[in-house]
Amino acid sequence: MAPVAGGLQLTSLAGDSDELEDVRLLDSFDRIDGGARRIQVTVTGMTCAACSNSVESALKSLDGVLSASVALLQNKADVVFNPALLKDEDIKNAIEDAGFEADILPDSSTVGKMPHGTLVGQFTIGGMTCAACVNSVEGILRNLPGVKRAVVALATSSGEVEYDPSVISKDDIVNAIEDSGFEASFIQSNEQDKIILGVIGVYSLIDAQVLEGILGSTKGVRQFHFDQISSELNVLFDPEVLSSRSVVDAIQGGSNGKFKLHVRNPYTRMASKDVEETSTIFRLFISSLFLSIPLFFMRVVCPHIPLVYSLLLRRCGPFMMGDWLKWALVSVIQFVIGKRFYIAAGRALRNGSTNMDVLVAVGTTASYVYSVCALLYGALTGFWSPTYFETSAMLITFVLLGKYLECLAKGKTSDAIKKLVELAPATALLVVKDKGGKSIEEREIDSLLIQPGDTLKVLPGTKIPADGIVTWGSSYVNESMVTGESEPILKEVNASVIGGTINLHGALHIQTTKVGSDTVLSQIISLVETAQMSKAPIQKFADYVASIFVPSVVSLALLTLLGWYIAGSVGAYPEEWLPENGNHFVFALMFSISVVVIACPCALGLATPTAVMVATGVGANSGVLIKGGDALERAQKVKYVIFDKTGTLTQGKATVTTAKTFTGMERGDFLKLVASAEASSEHPLAKAILAYARHFHFFDDSSATTGTENGAKSGWLFDVSDFSAIPGRGVQCFIDGKRVLVGNRKLMVENGIDISTEVENFVVELEESAKTGILVAYNDTLTGVLGIADPLKREASVVIEGLQKMGVTPVMVTGDNWRTARAVAKEVGIQDVRAEVMPAGKADVVRSFQKDGSIVAMVGDGINDSPALAAADVGMAIGAGTDIAIEAADYVLMRNNLEDVITAIDLSCKTFSRIRLNYVFAMAYNVVAIPVAAGVFYPSLGIKLPPWVAGTCMALSSVSVVCSSLLLKRYRRPRLTTILEIVVE
């Protein structure tokens, strides 16, 4: 499992090509001296200046806050503080204590980076049953010394903890979770120092001793543990001394091949735990149901069968046969099958919280204890009161049914992760080379043991084991698992390949560049899984309601008990209402138990996470990676979508369409001059110019280059000196002692180059036809102009129209000039254009649309888009973009297709419609049924809710919520023909 969802790079396409400049991401961020830290916090609930003043006062009163300013219109607070005295959570808590909601924004300059010396560990956490458990575990983890951040997900039974290993170890974290009454185990961290192996060949104590001897003598092995029952070996090693492959080689070599090892994939292990949990719950449910059926028959059916009923009424000792049978059956259900509820309830109470298990334990125990007492009282006095053993049995059975459906939901919603895991091949063919680089052998290794720099052989028809670069061979590769495009892509020497994609034809040798958690596939899995960790604001509210709901229900149940009992004692209702052989206490107790049983908040806690789980899985299958529920909630309210131009609306593949000289210089010489100047530049436009010039001179890469990295120094080019790139302008160099300038108008004007009317008119003509004009000056004379075009993506115009039909306003932002920008915008149908915007200024454009409180989405692909993606309420990174852009975004559009912008917004809207419906299901039973359970309508309408019926209603609320969320699995991407109301005949 990857540590944090960052560093995702789906292809090696370049970023923005509409500015001839170097990008400096940190230019827009103020430097803070003295070890202080600055964060931004969104503040919800402010309505006037008095509110913002209250928030400012609350922040400034904290010891360690150096400065705090609150922007009412932007709903944000900017806080500078001493991290030695305060944590981020302290600032958030101070705002919430002042009566507002707060969320800390990630710093766009550090997105995806871990503070020096910290690790991110993944843990499985068992025993959590509701939101109260999650809050309890999160609180325990966040209070541990050395823990920077902790997030726990009920849906996946997992937690992610960022911690300082010099202060606290992963074992300490596991122990802290277990001490609080939950089950915990460490999965892995971003420190590759642990490997879990399945071992074949250890059949006796002697074999185990041999294995221990090998590990004990291996330098770098810190500790190990072998479980003979599961044949699982855990090895903790020093990554500076050993690698995971070295550990495996040492064991296999030391045993002369007797021991066969395979690496346990952490995702597979987690999936097996989910399957095991589902099987356990199903077994308990079936057992409870099987034992409850005889109770139901004795209560409902047997009274109508005289022979059977007479057997049940036959006395055996102090009780009747039926009573003995009920007591025996329910005791097994209550204390054997229902033991998990007592354990979980005790755990919750020990942590000072109450949850669903507390209610189940209280309700079933009350019913069971009362029934036992009624039997004993009858045996002693001869006064027999009715028993309610069936209530305990039916309640536990229905609760287990609800838990089983939750497990099914969890299993279904992890389909996307399972499919992604299955994409990775199990083994790889390692090419072993001698010191001279000659291949001497090939051997098969576990794909989880691949190391950076390995050379792997990929046969036709097999999957590529890891991300890397082709070093030999040529083949077509199917990359549809990442891009969604079914057309195979030609891969030759120096081409990049992605692990999990399929090699179709020829054999390839690849040199691995990214392995393990750094691969694209692992990063995608991490994004999908991390989405389960994040909580939407609406879910946080539900968690808060759930945390206070249980004590409120218990209080209401006690009031119901006292109310009915006192009313009966003073004769407020007739004796005819009492059950046969019953009394006022029994009458009141049944209403009280019904209240406890029906008011369980389990469905409330499931309403949001189950829907988010399904949505993230559906999104991943549709090519849209969602980083969390908070992103989903914001995306459904988007009012403006701001598009970057180059690489987003356009294909990002610039080509030279026109080359014209104005001084009589031969066209071939002109192109050779420009290509020589641009050969040292890494800008996409420079590469387009170089490719055009090379093609004009009938050179190709193989014939023209002289062995340099990218053909920058080729035999047919002039020698260049004093090359420099001028941000936002172009490039400058000297050839034969004469200055060459290649760039835009600003570059020419600033260097005193005269632009004639003829040249200006030609450039204007290019710009009005949506092309970029590149001016070239040689020896301080404007020599010629190149016209460069970047074709629009074929779906751009219909996507823009589709967004407008959905009520969303599209905006285009670019660093290109106004004429080109307007021409492109007109072609795609965008009315609002912001041109000549420097990279840092794109974030300012985003903020300008946020001033009135509107939700703004930013769609981009380049490094220079990352500040704007981070500043936007919803950042959408084109999947073929750069690492930093993807790290800063909330959505990753894997297919590099603009239609996915519509899919992302539509899926968000559908998900939150489903969440709202879930809350209706979750609350309707409580709102309607609690008064009925408490007996409010009994005096007037004679309606009451027996405890076992109340248990059914409670279980149905959870079942309704889970089934409602699962219906999102039927989601289909919106058709543009439907949105645009196009009739296809």
N, C-alpha and C positions, 0 to 999 in steps of 0.2 A: 504494500500500500504506500502510495506516495505521501509525503508529509503534508504539504500544503498544495492546494490547487494552483500552481504557478508554473512558469516555464514551459507552457504548452506551445509547441511549434509544429504545425501540421505540414508545411512545405517550406522550401527555401526561397519563395518569392520575395522580391524586395518590397520595401515599404513605399511611402509616398514618393512620387516623382514629380510633384508639381512645385517644389521649391529647390533652387540650386543653392543649398546651404548645408552646413553642418548643424546637427540638432544637439542642443544642450538641454537635457531634460530638467535640470535643476535651476535653470535661469529664473523660473517663475516662483521659486520657493525662497523665502527669506532664511538667512542663516541665523541660528540661535547659538549664542556663545555660553560658556560657563557650564556646559553639561545639561542645560535646560532642554525641555522637550516641548514641542508644540503639537497639539491635536485639534481637530475640528469635530464638533458634536452636533448632530441634528437634534433640534428641540421641537417637539410637537406639543401643541396646546396653547401656544402664545397667541393672544388676540389683540393686545395693545401694548403701549410703551410701558405700562405698569408691570406687565408680565415679564418683558425683557429685563426690566430693572430688578425684578425679583430673582431672576435666574443669575444675573450678574452679581448681585449681592451674595447669593448662596455660594457662588464659585469663589468670589474674592475672600469669603470668610474662611475658606479652607487653608490650613497651614501647609505651605508649599506652593500655592498658586502665585505666580509672579505677575501675571496680567490676565484679564478675561474681558472679552467684548462679545456682545450678543447682537446679531442682526435679525431684527423682527421680520422683515420681508422675506429673508432667505431661510428663516427658521434654523439658524445655525449659530453655534457659539465657538469662538476661537479662544483656546486656552493655552497659555504658556506656564509650565510648572516644573518643579524639581522632581525628577523621577525617583530620587532617593527617599523622598518624603511621601509621595503619592503614587497610586496606581491609576490606570485609566478607569478602572471600575469605581474608584472613589469619586472621581469627577462625575461619572454617570449617575452614581447613587445620590450625590448631592443635588443634582438637577431633579431627579425623581422624588427626592424628599421634599423638594420645593413645590411639588404638585404637577410636574410636567413629565412627559415621556422623553427619553434620550437614547440616542444610538451613536456610538463612536464611529466616525468615518475613517476608512483606511487612508494612510498617507500615500498619495500616488507616487511619491519619490522612493518609497520603500516597499511597494506592493510586491508580494511574492518573496521577500527576503526575510530571513530569520535574523534576529539580533545575534551578534557575535557571542558564541558560547552557549546558545540555547539549542535544544532539540525538540522535535515534535514527535510524540509517541502515540501510537494507536493502541487502544485497550478494548477488550470485550468486557461488558458489564452485564452480569446475569442477575435476575431477580427483580428487575424494575417492572412495575405493572401500570404506572400512570404518571401523569405530569408531576405529581408531588414527589415521586421517587427521583425523577430527573432533577428537579430543583434541589432535592436533598443531596444527591451525589455531586452536582455542580458546586453547591455551596461548600461541601467538604473539600473538594479538589482545589477550589480557588483560595481557600484559607491555608493551604499547605505552604510552608516556606519554600521558595524557589520556583513555585508555579506561576507562570506569567499569564496563562490563559487556559481555560478549560471549557469544552463544549461537549455536551452529552446528548445523544439521540436515542429516544425511546424506540423509534421505529426500527433501528438497526441494532439495538442493544450494544451500542459501542460508544466510545468516548475518544476525544482527541485532546491531548494535553501538551501545551508548550511549557517546557521547564528547563531550569538550569541544572545540568548534571553535576556541577560542582557543589550544589547545595542539597539536591534531593535525587535519589536514584529511582529508576522505574520500579524496582522492588518495593521501595517505600510507598510509591503511589498505589501499587497493587494492594499492599498491606493496609493502607488507609481506607481504601474502598471496602476491603473485606472486613475491617474492624467496624465499619458502619453497618455491617449486616448483609452486604451484597456480595455476589461472586465476581471475581475479576481475574483477568489474565492478560499478559502483555502480548501484543501481536508483533509489532516491529516499530522502529523509529527511523528517522532520516540518517541516523548513524548506523552504517552497515557493519554491525559488530556481532550479530546473532544470526545463526542459521538453524533451522529445524529440519531434520533429516529422517526419512523413513529407512529403517535398516532391515535388510534381509540377510539371514545367515547366522544370527545369534540364537542358538537353540539350547544352550546349556550355560551353567554357571561359568565354566571354563571359557566359553566364547565371550561372555560378558566381561570376564577379567582380562582377556586379550584386548578387547575393545578399549577398556579403561586404561590398559597399559600403553596402547598406541597414543591415545589422547593425552595421557599424563606426560609422555615424553616428547610431545610435539610443542616446540617453542612457539609461544604466542597464544596458546589456548589458556584462557583465564579460568573457566569453569565449565563443567558439562554435567548432564543428567540423562540417563538412559532409562526409559520406562519399558520393562520387558513385556508388559501386558499389551501395550499399543505398538511396541517396536519403534518408538519414537525417540530420537536423540536430539537434545537441545545443547548446542555448543555456543558458548560466549567466548569471543576471541578478540585479540588486539588487531584492529584493521591496519595499523602501521607495520605490523609484522607479517600477518597472514591475510589471505583473501579467502572468500568462501570456497573457491575452487581448490585452493591449497589444502584446506581442511579435508575436503572429500578425497583428494589425491593421496593425502597422508594416510587416511584410514584404509583406503582400498589398497594402496601400496604396502602398508604395514601388515595387512592381512593376506598378502599375496593373492588378492582378488577374491578371497572367500566371502567378504562382506560386500553386498551390493547396496548402493545408496541411491536414493532419489530425494530431491528437495521438495519439501511440503510448501505448496503455494499458500500464502496467508489468506488469499481470497477464497480458495477452495476450502481451507480449514474453517473459515467463518461460515461459508455456505453449509458445510456439514453440520456445524453447530446449530444453524437455523433449522435444518432438516430434523436434527435430533430433538430440538425443542418442540417442533410441530408434532413429531411422532409421540413425544411424551404427553403433550396436552391432549392429543387425540385419544391416546390410550386411557388417560384419566377420565375424559369425557364419556367414552364408551363404557368404562367400568361403572361410572356414576349412573349413567342412563340404564344400564342393565340392572343395577340394584334398585333403581327408582321405579322401574316398571311394576314390580310386585306391590310396592307401596301404593301406586296409583290404582291397581286392580283391587287391592283390599279396601281402598277408600271409596271407589266409584262402582266397580263392577260386581265384586263379591256380595254385597248386600242383596243383589237381585238373583243370586244363585244359592238357594236355601241350604243345600248339602255342604257346600264349601263354607258358607257363612257360619253354619253351626259348628264346624270344626274350629274356626277362628275364635268363636265365643266360648269354646270349651276351656275350662279353668285348668291351669297347670301351675301348681304352687300358688303364690300370692297373686299372680296375674293370669290373664287370658292368653291363649296361644297367639292370637293376633298381636297383642301388646309385646310379647316376647320377640316375635318375628320382626315387628317394626323397630323395636329398640336395637336389635342386633344389626339389621340392615343399615339403619341410619348411623349407628356408631361407626361402622366401617366407612361410610361416606363422609361422616363428619371429621373423623380423626386420622384416617388413613389417606383417603383421596383428597380430603380438604386440608391436609396438614400444611400444604404450601401457603394457604391463606393465613394461617396462624403465624407461620414463620415470617411472611411478608408484613403482616400487621405489627408483629413485635419489632421488626426492623424499623418500620416507619415511626412507631411510638418512641423507640429508643433514640431516633434522630430528631425527635421533637416535631414530627409532622404527622398528618393523617391522610389516608388515601382510600382507594376503593377497597383494598383488602381489610382495612379497619372496619368499614361498613359491613362487608360480607361476614367477617368474623363476629362482629357484635350481633348482627341479625340472626345468623344461624345458631350462635351459642345461646342467645336469649330463647329462641324457639326450642332448642334441644333441652336446655336446662329446665325450662318450664315444663316440658312434656315429662321429663324424668321425675321432677318433683311432684307432678300431678299423679303419676303412677304410684310413687311411694306414699303420698298422702292418702290415696285411695286404699292402698293395702293396709295402712295403719288405722284409718277411720271408717272405711267402707263408703266414703263419699267420693264417687268417681267423677273427676272433671275431664272434659275432652282434651285429647293430646293433639299436638301439631308437629309430629315428627316429619310429615310429608313436606312441610315448609322448608326445613333445613335441606332435605334431599333435593327438592326441586330447585331451590335457589342455587346450590352448588352446581347442579347439573347445567342450568342455564348460563351461569357465569363461565363455566368451562367451555360451553358452546361458543360464547362470545370470544373467549381467549383463543379458541381454535381458529375462528374466522379471522381474528387479528393476525395470527401466525400465517394463515393462508395469504392474507393481504401483503404481509411482509415478504413472503416468498415470491408472490407474483410481481411485486414492485421492484424486486432485485433482478428481474429477468435481464434488464439491460446490462447490468454489471456482469452477470454470468455469461452472457453472449460475448461481451468484450474479453473476458478472461479466456474463453474458449478460442478466441482468435489467435492467441499466442501459441506457437508450436511447443510441444513438450521437449523436444530435443533439437540440437543443432550439430552441424558437421564442422568441427574445428580443423583448420589447416595449420599444421605445425611446421614451422620453418626453422632452418638452421641460422647461424650467425650471419651468413651472407645473404639471407632473405630468400633462399631456395626452399621450396616445399619438399618436406621429407616424409610426411605422413598425414593421414586424415583420420580423426577419431571422433566418435559421437559423444557429446556431452549433454548434460541437462541444460536447457535453455536458461534456467535461472542462475547458472554458473558462468554465463558469458561475462567477459570483462572488457572495458574500453580498450581499443587497440587490437583486439582479436581479429584474425582473418577467418571468415566463415565461408564455406561453399554452400551455395543455394542451388539445388537441382531443379529442373523444370517441373512445374506442378506442385511445388512445395511452398510453404509459407516462409517469409523472411523472418529470421528469429529476433532481430534487434535493429534499431535505427543505425544507419551507417552510410558509408560512401562506397560506390562501386569502384573496385580497383582493377578488375579484369572481367571481360565478357560483355555481352550485349543481350538484352531481352526486353520483352514487354511485361509490365507489372500492373496488376489490377489493384488500384488503390481506392476502390469504392467504399471500403469500410471506414475511410477517413473523409474522402471528398464527396461521396455520394454519386460520383460520376462513373458510369459503367465502362466508359471507353478506356482501354488499356493505355498506359503511358510508356514510351520508349525510355529505357534506362541504359546509358552507356557509361564509360569510364568517367569518374568525377561526379556522376549524378548521385543525388541523395535518395535513400530508400527508407521506408518506414516499417518498423517491426509489425508483423501480423498481416501485412499485405501479401498478395499471392504472385509468385513468379510464374509466368505462363509458358515461356518457350525455352530460351537458351539458359545455359548454366552461368552463374555469376559468382565472383569472389567479392565479398564486401568487407570493409574494415569498419568495425563497430565504433560508433562515436557516443552513443547513449545507451545505457543498459539499466536494468532494474527499474527503480521508481522514476528515473529520468526519461524513459522512453515516452513517445507520444501516446502509446496505448495505455501505459500506466497513468499518465497525466489525465487522459480522458476518464479512466476509471475513477481516479481521485476526484475529478470535478463532479462526476455523477454522485459519488459517495459523500463528498463534502456538502453537497446540496442538502442531504438529509440532516446534516448537523445544524444548519442555520435555521433560525426561527423567524417567521414572519411576525410583524408587530401584533397582528390579530391573534396569533398563537400565544404570544406572551401574555396577552390579556386573558385568554382562556386558561392559561396555566395559573394566573393569579386568582381567577375566579374559582378554579378547582381547588387551590390551596386553602381557601377560606370556606369552601362549600361543605366539606365534610364536618368540621366542627359545628357549622350552622345547622346541618341536618341532624346531628346527634342532639343538639340543643332543642331543635323542633320536635324530635321524637320524645324527648323527656317531657317537654311541655304537653305533647299530645297524651302521654301516659298519665301525667298528673291531672290534666284537664278532665279527661273522661272519668278517671277514678274519683276525683273530687265531686264531679257532677253526679255520678252514681251514688256516692255516699250521702249526698244531700237530697237525693230523690228527684233530680232534675230530669230523669227519663224513666220510663216505665220498666218494670222488671221483665216484661215480655221480650225486651230486646236482648236479654242475656242468653248465651248459648245454653243448651241443656246441661244441667249439672255444673254450670259455670257460675262465676261470681263477677263483681265489678272490676276486680284487678285483672282477671283473665280477659274480660271484654276490652279493657283499656290497653292491655299489653298487645293484643292482636293489631290494633290500630297503630301502635307505636312501632312494632316490628315492620309493618307494611311501609311506614314512612322511611325507616332506615334502609330497607331493601330497595325501594323504588328510586330513591334520591341519589344513587351512586353516580358520580361525575365521570365515569370511565369514558362514555361517548363524547363528552365535552373535550377531553384530552386527546381523543383520536381524530376529531373533526378536521384539524389542519394538517397534522403530519402525514396521515394516510393519503390525503389528496396530493400533498406536495411530493410524496414518494412516487405515486403513480405518475404525476405530471413530469417529474424529472426523468423517469424511465421512458415514458412516451416521447418526451422531447429528445432524449438521446437516440432513440430509434428513428426519429424524424430528422436527425442532423442538427438539433438545437440543444446545446449543453447549457443547463441552467445552474447557476452557482448557489441557489438557495431560495427559500420561501420568501425572504424579504424582497428579492429581485422580482419574483412573480407578482407580489402585491403591488410594487411600484409600476411594473410594466403595464398592468391593466388600466392604469390611469394616465397613460402617456398622452400628452397634447401636442408636443412638437417632436419630430424626429430630424436630427441634424446629421446630414451625410457629408463625409469627406468626399472629395472628388476623385482624386487619382487612386486607383486600386480598389475603390469602393463602388462608385458609380461607373467608373471606367474599368477597363480590363487590366490596367497597370502594365501594359506591354507597349511602351512608346515606340513608334517607328517614324523615321524621317520620310516625309512625303514630298518635300520640296527643297531644292538647293539652288540658290540664285546668286550670281556674283554681280558686283556693280563697278568694278575697277578694271575690267578687261582680263583679270586673272583666269587662267584655264580652270574649268570646273574640277578636273582631276587634281590639279595642284591645290585648289582651294580646299577640297575635301581632305587631302593629305595633310594640309596645314592644320585644319580643325581637329582631325583625328589625332594628330601628334599632341596637340594641346590637351585633349580630353582623355588621352590614354592613361594618365595617372589618376584620374578621378574615379570614384566608386559610385557616383550618382547614376541612377537608371537612365537619365537622358544622355549622359556621356557614353554609356554602353550602347545606346541606340545609335548615336552618331558614329561611333567606332565601327559598329556592325555594318552600317550603311556604306561608309567609306571603304571598308574592306571588300564588301560585295561589289562596289563600283570598280575597284582595281582587280577584281577576279582573284582575290586572295581568300583562303579559308583558314581556319584555326591551325590546321596541321601544317600547312605550308608556310604560313606567314610568321608564326611565333618562333622565338628563339629559346624556348624553354622556361620562360617566366611564368609566374603563377596564373595570370589571366590574359596573357597576350598583350600586356601593357607595353612592353618593349618589343616591337616587331621590326624585322629587318627593313621593311618598306617605309617606316616612319622616320621623321626628322628627330635629331637629338634635341632634347628639351632641357632647359636649366631654370632654376629658381621658380619651380611650379608652386602655386598657392591657390587654395580654394577660398573664395570670399563668400561667406554665408549670405544667402538671400540675393546674391548678385550673379556669380558665375565663377570662372577660373581665370587665372593670369599666369603667363610663363614667358620665357624668352627663347627664341629660335634664331640661331645665327646672330645673336646680340640684339635682335629686334623684338619688341614687346608684342605679344599676342594676347588679345582679350576675347573671351567667349562668354556671352551671358545676355542679360536683359538690358533694357534702356537705362536703368539706374547705374549699371556698371559703366556704360558708355559715357553718360553725362558726368558722373563723378570723376572720370579720367580725361575729361575735356575732348571727347571724340564727337565730332559734328555728325548729326543724323540728318541727312538730306530729306527733302520732301518726298522724293521718289521712294527712298527706303522706308520712311514712315508710312506712306500709303500702302506699300507692299505688306508691311508688318500688320497694319490695321486690317487689311484684307484677310490675312491669315487668321487673325484673332476673331474676326467676325464669322469665320467658318469653323470655329471651335478648335483651332490649332494654336500651338505655342510658337512664337517667333524667337529664334536664337540669333543674336547679332554677333558678327565676327569682325574684329579690327586687327589689322596687321601694320606694324610700324606707324601707329597712331592714325591710321586711315581706315574708315569703315569699308571693309572689303566685300562682305556678302551676308546673306541671311539664310538660315535653315528653318523650314517649317516642320514641326513635329506634332503628330496626332496620336491620341490615345483613344482607341475606339470605345464607345459605350458598351456596357454589358447589355446583352440582347433583351434582358428582362427589366432593365432599369425604368423605362418609361411606364410600363404597365404596373410595376410595383408602386411607383409614385402615384399613379392614378388610383390604384387600389387603396393606398393609405388615405388619400383625400376622400374617397367614398366612405371610409371608416371613421371620418371625422378627425383625422390626424393631419396636422400641417407639416409638410416636408420643407426642410431648409438645406441649402448647400453651403459649405464653407471650404475655402481653398486658398492656397498661397499664390495661385496663378493670377494673372492680370484680369481686370474687370471685363474686358471685351470677350476674352476666351471663356471666362466664367459665365457670363450672361448667355453666350452662344450655347454652351453645354446645358445650362439650366433651362433654356428655351426648348432645347431638343428633348429633354426628359419631362418637361412640364412643371418645373419648380419656379415659383414666383419670387420667393425670398432668397437672395444670394448675398453672401459675405465673402468678398474676394480680397486678395493681397493681405491675407492674414498670416502672420508669423506663427510657428508651432505653438508657442506659449499662449498666443492670443486666441487659439481655438477654445481653450478653457474659458476665456473671458466671454466669448460668444455664447457658450453654453450658459454661463451665469447670467447673462443679460436676459435670456428667455426665462430664467428661473425667478426673476425678481417679483413677478406677480403671483408666485406660488405654483406656477405650472410645473407639471412633471415633464422632464425633458430627457429624451433618449439620444445618444450619440452613436453613430455607426462609423467605424473606421478600421484601418488595417495597419497603419504605419507606426513606427516608434514615436513620431511626432504627434500622433493622435492620443497617446496614453494619458497626458494630463487632462485632455478633454473627456476621455472615457471615464477617468476617475472622478472628474467634477460633475459629470452628468448623473441624474437620478438613476438612469438605466444605461449602462455601457454595453454596446454590442460589438464584439470584435469579429471581423471576417476571419474565418478559420485558416485561410492561407496567409494570414498576416504574421506579424513578428511576436516574439515572446512577450515583450513588455506590454504591447497592446492587449494581448490576450490576458495577461495577469491583471490588468487594470479593469477589465470588463466584467459585467455581470452575466452576460450571455456570450457564448462562442458559437458562431454560425459555421459549422464544420464544412458545409458543402461549398462555401464561397459563392453562394447564390443569394441574391437580394430578396427572393421570395420568402426566405426564412425570417426576414424582419417581420413580415406579416404573420408568419406562423408563430413567432415568439410572442407577439402581442395578442394574437387570437388565443393561443394556448393559455396565456396568463389570464385572459378574461374568462375562458371556459373553466379554468381551475378555480378561480375565486367565486364564480357562480356556484360551483359545486361545493366549495367550502361554506358559503352562506347557507346552502341547502342542508349541508351537514349540521350546521348549528341549529337549524330548525328541527331536524331529527333529534339532535342531542338534547335540546331544551324542551321540545314539545311534550315529551313524556313526563318530564318533571313538572313543568308549569301546569299541565292539565291533571296529571295523576296524583301529585302530592296532596292537593286538597281532598281528592277522593280517598286517598290512602289514610289521611288523617281523620276521615269521617265527617268532613264538613257538610256533605250532602246527605248523610245518613238520616238525620232527623226529618228532613223535608221530603226526600225522594226514596229513602230506604236503600240507597246505594252504598256498598262498601267493597273494599278491595282486599280479599284474603291475602295473607303473606305470600303464598305460592304464586298467586296471580301477579302480585307486585313484582316478584322476582322475574317472572316471564316478561313483564313490561320493561324492566330494567335491561334484561338481556337483549330484547328487541331493539332498544335504542342503539346499543353498540352494533348489533347486526345491521341495522339500517344505515348507520354512518359508514361502516366498512364497505357494504355493498354499493352505497352511493359513490364512494371514492373509486371503487373498482370499475364503475361504469366509465371512468375516464380512459380506461384501456381501449375503449371503442373510438377514441378521438381520431379524426382524420384531418390531415392538413387542408386548410381552406383552398378552394379552387378559385383562381383569379377570374375565371369566366362567371362564377356566381357573384363574386364581389362587384365586378364591373357590369353585372347584369347583361352579359353577352349571351345571346341565344345562338347556339350552334345547331345548324340544320343538317 
